[in-house]
């Protein structure tokens, strides 16, 4: 094989191997939902049942507009290696979708 063809072949082989290895990475996904109708956080990781985390009404500064419990929980998750990939804003709830690369 001539040198330029050999270089192209090796480059393609390297690129293909790298892409295939990247495609094999596995992720866990989570949803953190904050409901205004049933004041509380609801968390589901990897498709498991939602776990409710109580939020005390007296800790909220403004019952309908204080989202600090949600933001604090999402911040804690991002500090633990999770990454926000999407948000969903509904009339009575806000949800964050997160992912984390499996070890």
C-alpha positions in Angstrom: 0.0 0.0 0.0 1.3 3.4 -0.8 2.0 5.8 2.0 -0.9 8.3 1.5 -3.4 5.4 1.2 -2.0 3.8 4.3 -2.3 7.0 6.2 -5.9 7.5 5.1 -6.7 3.8 6.0 -5.2 4.2 9.5 -7.0 7.5 10.1 -10.3 5.9 9.1 -9.7 2.9 11.4 -8.8 5.2 14.3 -11.9 7.4 13.7 -14.2 4.4 13.5 -12.8 2.8 16.6 -13.2 6.1 18.5 -16.8 6.5 17.4 -17.7 2.9 18.3 -16.2 3.3 21.8 -18.1 6.5 22.4 -21.3 4.8 21.4 -20.8 2.2 24.1 -21.0 4.7 26.9 -24.0 4.1 29.2 -26.0 6.7 31.0 -28.5 6.9 33.9 -31.3 9.3 33.6 -33.3 11.1 36.2 -36.4 13.4 36.5 -36.7 15.9 39.3 -40.2 17.4 39.3 -41.5 20.2 41.5 -45.3 20.3 41.8 -47.2 23.4 42.9 -50.4 21.6 43.4 -49.0 19.0 45.8 -46.1 21.0 47.2 -43.1 18.7 47.0 -40.3 17.3 44.9 -40.7 14.1 43.1 -37.5 12.3 41.9 -37.2 9.2 39.7 -33.8 7.8 38.8 -33.4 5.2 35.9 -37.1 4.7 35.6 -37.8 3.7 39.2 -40.9 4.9 41.0 -41.0 8.5 42.0 -39.8 9.3 45.5 -41.5 12.2 47.2 -39.3 14.7 49.1 -41.4 16.8 51.4 -41.2 20.6 51.1 -42.5 22.5 54.1 -44.8 25.4 53.1 -43.5 27.5 55.9 -40.0 27.3 54.4 -41.1 28.9 51.2 -40.9 32.6 50.8 -43.7 32.8 48.2 -45.8 29.7 47.9 -46.5 29.9 44.1 -43.2 31.4 43.0 -40.4 30.0 45.2 -38.6 27.3 43.3 -35.5 27.3 45.5 -36.2 23.7 46.8 -36.1 22.5 43.2 -33.0 24.5 42.2 -31.2 23.4 45.4 -31.9 19.7 44.7 -30.8 20.0 41.1 -27.7 21.8 42.1 -26.9 19.0 44.5 -27.3 16.5 41.7 -25.1 18.4 39.4 -22.4 18.5 42.1 -22.7 14.7 42.2 -22.0 14.4 38.5 -25.4 14.7 36.9 -25.9 17.0 33.9 -29.2 18.9 33.1 -30.2 18.0 29.5 -33.8 19.4 29.4 -36.5 21.2 31.3 -40.2 20.9 31.1 -42.4 23.7 32.3 -46.1 22.8 32.8 -48.9 24.8 34.3 -48.6 23.4 37.8 -45.1 21.8 37.7 -41.5 22.2 36.5 -39.3 19.2 35.7 -35.6 18.9 35.1 -34.3 15.9 33.1 -30.7 14.9 34.0 -28.2 12.4 32.8 -25.1 10.9 34.4 -22.5 8.7 32.8 -22.3 5.3 34.4 -19.0 4.2 35.9 
